[in-house]
C-alpha cells in the first residue's frame, strides 16, 4: 500500500508545477501535461517516489544517523520546523549559513556560544550585569537561536538531508554533495533533478503540498524509531487549494 494517496496529493495541490517558460527540461519525465501555461506533474510518479524516499528515510534513521530538514523559503519554514521537531530531528528554516556542513567546526563554536548565553540566562549571571549588557547578550542569543536553534543539539554530520526546493537551497545541496551526504528533495518543474538522490516531483511553493510531503518524511522517521502513532491531520479540500493552485516563488530563485 502506498504511503500517500493520489487524493491527498491532489487536494494539497502537489500536481501544480511552474509556468512552462520556467522549467528544466530534465524534469520532462515527471510532467503529465500542460494546462493554461502551467506544467502538471505526474502524480503516479510522485506517489512512487514518495514511497522510495520514505523507505530511505527509515533506513537512515534505523542506522542511528540524524536527518537534517532544510527549507528556508517562506512557504516551507513552518512545516520544516514543525515536522522536524515532531520526529525528533534537526532543521534549518532560516537563511542557510555557508559552511553549516563543510565548516561545521566553526558553526559548532557559534552553537557553543548560543548555549553559553542561554545558560547565563538561567544561572544568575545576568543579575550581575548592567541592563545594557543583558540586552546585548540577549540580542546575540536570539540571533544565534534564529539561525542555529534547529541544529544546536545535532551531534556531527547528518546521515541525509531532506530539502524543499534544491534550487533555492543550492548551497546546502553543494555542501552535502562535497561531503557525500545523500539528498532527498521536493523538486518542482523548474529544478534540476540531478541535484538530488531521492527526488520527489512536486509543487514546492504551495504550503499545503510542502506540509503534506514533509509530514510523510517525518512519519518515516517516527516509524523507524518505533514511536507512537501519528495523526494524519485533516485533508485539505479541493476548494481550499483553488486559491493556492500556483503560488509563485516570489522570484526567490537565484540566477546562476
VEXDREN-2710 file (C-alpha; in Angstrom, 1 decimal):
% VEXDREN-2710
k/r/px/py/pz
1/UNK/0.0/0.0/0.0
2/UNK/1.3/3.5/-0.9
3/UNK/2.4/5.8/1.8
4/UNK/0.3/8.5/0.4
5/UNK/-2.8/8.6/-1.8
6/UNK/-3.5/10.4/-5.1
7/UNK/-6.5/12.1/-3.4
8/UNK/-4.3/13.6/-0.7
9/UNK/-1.8/14.8/-3.3
10/UNK/-4.5/16.4/-5.5
11/UNK/-6.2/18.1/-2.6
12/UNK/-2.9/19.6/-1.5
13/UNK/-2.1/20.9/-5.0
14/UNK/1.0/18.8/-5.3
15/UNK/0.5/18.4/-9.1
16/UNK/0.8/22.1/-10.0
17/UNK/4.3/22.8/-11.4
18/UNK/5.7/26.1/-12.6
19/UNK/4.9/28.1/-15.7
20/UNK/6.0/26.4/-18.9
21/UNK/8.6/29.2/-19.5
22/UNK/10.2/28.4/-16.2
23/UNK/11.1/24.8/-16.5
24/UNK/14.1/22.5/-16.5
25/UNK/13.9/20.0/-19.4
26/UNK/15.4/17.3/-17.2
27/UNK/12.0/17.3/-15.4
28/UNK/10.2/16.2/-18.5
29/UNK/9.8/12.5/-17.4
30/UNK/7.9/13.7/-14.4
31/UNK/5.5/16.0/-16.2
32/UNK/2.0/14.7/-17.1
33/UNK/0.7/17.6/-19.3
34/UNK/0.5/21.3/-19.7
35/UNK/-2.6/23.3/-18.7
36/UNK/-3.1/27.1/-19.2
37/UNK/0.7/27.6/-19.4
38/UNK/1.3/25.6/-16.3
39/UNK/3.0/22.2/-16.1
40/UNK/1.1/19.4/-14.4
41/UNK/3.2/16.9/-12.5
42/UNK/2.6/13.2/-13.0
43/UNK/1.3/12.2/-9.5
44/UNK/1.6/8.5/-10.2
45/UNK/5.3/9.0/-10.3
46/UNK/5.2/11.3/-7.3
47/UNK/3.5/8.5/-5.3
48/UNK/6.2/6.1/-6.3
49/UNK/9.0/8.5/-5.5
50/UNK/7.5/9.3/-2.1
51/UNK/7.5/5.6/-1.3
52/UNK/11.1/5.4/-2.2
53/UNK/12.1/8.4/-0.2
54/UNK/10.1/7.1/2.8
55/UNK/11.9/3.8/2.7
56/UNK/15.3/5.6/2.6
57/UNK/14.4/8.0/5.4
58/UNK/13.5/4.9/7.5
59/UNK/16.8/3.2/6.5
60/UNK/18.9/6.2/7.6
61/UNK/17.0/6.6/10.9
62/UNK/17.4/2.9/11.7
63/UNK/21.1/3.3/11.2
64/UNK/21.2/5.7/14.1
65/UNK/22.1/8.8/12.0
66/UNK/20.3/12.1/12.2
67/UNK/18.4/13.7/9.3
68/UNK/18.5/17.4/8.6
69/UNK/15.3/19.0/7.3
70/UNK/16.0/22.2/5.2
71/UNK/13.5/24.7/3.8
72/UNK/14.2/28.4/4.1
73/UNK/11.6/29.8/1.6
74/UNK/8.7/31.2/3.5
75/UNK/6.3/28.6/2.2
76/UNK/8.4/25.9/3.8
77/UNK/9.6/27.4/7.0
78/UNK/6.8/26.4/9.4
79/UNK/6.4/22.9/8.0
80/UNK/10.1/22.2/8.1
81/UNK/10.4/23.2/11.8
82/UNK/7.2/21.6/12.9
83/UNK/7.8/18.2/11.2
84/UNK/11.5/18.0/12.2
85/UNK/10.5/18.7/15.8
86/UNK/7.7/16.2/15.6
87/UNK/10.0/13.4/14.6
88/UNK/12.9/14.5/16.8
89/UNK/15.2/15.5/14.0
90/UNK/17.0/18.8/13.1
91/UNK/16.2/21.6/10.8
92/UNK/17.3/24.9/9.1
93/UNK/14.4/27.1/8.2
94/UNK/16.1/30.5/8.1
95/UNK/19.0/31.6/5.9
96/UNK/21.5/28.8/5.2
97/UNK/24.8/29.9/6.6
98/UNK/27.7/28.9/4.3
99/UNK/29.7/26.2/5.9
100/UNK/26.9/24.7/8.0
101/UNK/28.1/21.3/6.8
102/UNK/31.5/21.8/5.2
103/UNK/32.8/24.1/8.0
104/UNK/30.9/22.5/10.9
105/UNK/33.8/23.1/13.3
106/UNK/33.3/26.9/13.1
107/UNK/29.5/26.5/13.2
108/UNK/29.8/24.4/16.3
109/UNK/31.7/27.2/18.0
110/UNK/28.7/29.5/17.4
111/UNK/26.4/26.8/18.8
112/UNK/28.6/26.6/21.9
113/UNK/28.3/30.4/22.2
114/UNK/24.5/30.1/22.0
115/UNK/24.4/27.5/24.7
116/UNK/26.6/29.7/26.9
117/UNK/24.3/32.6/26.6
118/UNK/21.2/30.5/27.4
119/UNK/23.0/29.1/30.4
120/UNK/23.8/32.7/31.6
121/UNK/20.1/33.5/31.4
122/UNK/19.3/30.8/33.9
123/UNK/22.3/30.6/36.2
124/UNK/22.0/34.1/37.6
125/UNK/24.9/35.6/35.6
126/UNK/22.6/38.3/34.1
127/UNK/21.7/39.6/37.5
128/UNK/25.3/40.8/37.9
129/UNK/25.4/42.6/34.6
130/UNK/24.1/46.0/33.5
131/UNK/20.8/46.3/31.7
132/UNK/22.7/47.3/28.5
133/UNK/25.0/44.2/28.7
134/UNK/22.0/42.0/29.3
135/UNK/20.1/43.4/26.3
136/UNK/23.2/43.0/24.1
137/UNK/23.7/39.3/25.1
138/UNK/20.0/38.5/24.7
139/UNK/20.1/40.0/21.2
140/UNK/23.1/37.9/20.3
141/UNK/21.5/34.8/21.7
142/UNK/18.2/35.5/19.8
143/UNK/20.1/35.9/16.6
144/UNK/22.1/32.7/17.1
145/UNK/18.9/30.9/18.0
146/UNK/17.2/32.1/14.9
147/UNK/19.8/30.6/12.6
148/UNK/21.2/27.7/14.6
149/UNK/18.5/26.7/17.0
150/UNK/17.3/23.9/14.8
151/UNK/20.7/22.2/14.8
152/UNK/22.1/23.1/18.2
153/UNK/21.6/19.6/19.5
154/UNK/22.8/17.8/16.4
155/UNK/25.9/15.7/17.1
156/UNK/28.1/15.7/14.0
157/UNK/27.1/15.3/10.4
158/UNK/23.6/14.2/9.3
159/UNK/23.1/10.8/7.6
160/UNK/21.0/12.6/5.0
161/UNK/19.3/15.9/4.3
162/UNK/15.7/16.5/3.2
163/UNK/15.4/19.7/1.1
164/UNK/12.4/21.7/-0.1
165/UNK/13.5/23.2/-3.4
166/UNK/17.1/22.3/-4.2
167/UNK/17.4/25.3/-6.5
168/UNK/16.7/27.6/-3.6
169/UNK/18.9/25.6/-1.3
170/UNK/21.8/25.2/-3.8
171/UNK/24.5/26.0/-1.2
172/UNK/23.2/23.3/1.2
173/UNK/23.0/20.9/-1.7
174/UNK/26.5/21.6/-2.8
175/UNK/27.9/21.1/0.7
176/UNK/26.1/17.8/1.0
177/UNK/27.5/16.7/-2.3
178/UNK/31.0/17.6/-1.3
179/UNK/30.6/15.5/1.9
180/UNK/28.8/12.6/0.2
181/UNK/25.6/13.1/2.2
182/UNK/22.6/11.7/0.5
183/UNK/19.9/14.2/-0.5
184/UNK/16.1/13.7/-0.5
185/UNK/14.3/16.7/-2.1
186/UNK/10.9/18.1/-3.2
187/UNK/11.7/19.0/-6.8
188/UNK/9.4/21.3/-8.8
189/UNK/9.4/21.5/-12.6
190/UNK/12.0/24.4/-12.6
191/UNK/14.6/22.4/-10.7
192/UNK/17.4/20.0/-11.8
193/UNK/16.6/16.5/-10.6
194/UNK/20.3/15.5/-11.0
195/UNK/21.0/17.6/-7.8
196/UNK/19.0/15.1/-5.7
197/UNK/19.5/11.4/-4.9
198/UNK/15.9/10.8/-4.0
199/UNK/13.6/13.1/-6.0
200/UNK/10.0/13.8/-5.0
201/UNK/8.5/15.6/-8.1
202/UNK/6.0/18.0/-6.5
203/UNK/4.9/21.6/-6.1
204/UNK/7.4/23.2/-3.8
205/UNK/5.6/26.5/-3.5
206/UNK/2.2/25.6/-2.0
207/UNK/2.3/25.5/1.8
208/UNK/-0.1/22.5/1.9
209/UNK/1.9/20.5/-0.5
210/UNK/5.1/21.1/1.4
211/UNK/3.4/20.3/4.7
212/UNK/2.0/17.0/3.4
213/UNK/5.2/15.7/2.0
214/UNK/7.4/16.9/4.9
215/UNK/4.9/15.2/7.2
216/UNK/5.3/11.9/5.4
217/UNK/9.0/12.1/5.7
218/UNK/8.7/12.8/9.4
219/UNK/6.3/9.8/9.7
220/UNK/9.1/7.6/8.2
221/UNK/11.4/8.7/11.0
222/UNK/8.8/8.0/13.6
223/UNK/8.1/4.6/12.2
224/UNK/11.8/3.8/12.1
225/UNK/12.1/4.8/15.8
226/UNK/9.1/2.6/16.5
227/UNK/7.5/5.6/18.1
228/UNK/3.9/6.4/18.9
229/UNK/1.3/6.6/16.1
230/UNK/1.0/9.9/14.4
231/UNK/-2.1/12.0/13.4
232/UNK/-2.8/12.3/9.7
233/UNK/-4.5/15.7/10.2
234/UNK/-7.5/16.9/8.2
235/UNK/-7.3/16.6/4.5
236/UNK/-7.4/19.9/2.5
237/UNK/-10.4/20.2/0.3
238/UNK/-10.0/21.0/-3.4
239/UNK/-11.8/24.3/-2.9
240/UNK/-9.3/25.4/-0.3
241/UNK/-6.5/24.6/-2.7
242/UNK/-8.0/26.5/-5.6
243/UNK/-6.6/29.9/-4.5
244/UNK/-3.2/28.2/-3.9
245/UNK/-3.0/26.4/-7.3
246/UNK/0.2/28.1/-8.4
247/UNK/1.9/30.0/-5.7
248/UNK/4.9/31.6/-7.4
249/UNK/8.2/31.6/-5.5
250/UNK/8.4/35.4/-5.4
251/UNK/11.5/35.1/-7.6
252/UNK/13.5/33.7/-4.7
253/UNK/15.4/31.6/-7.1
254/UNK/19.0/32.8/-7.5
255/UNK/20.3/33.0/-11.1
256/UNK/23.5/31.2/-11.7
END
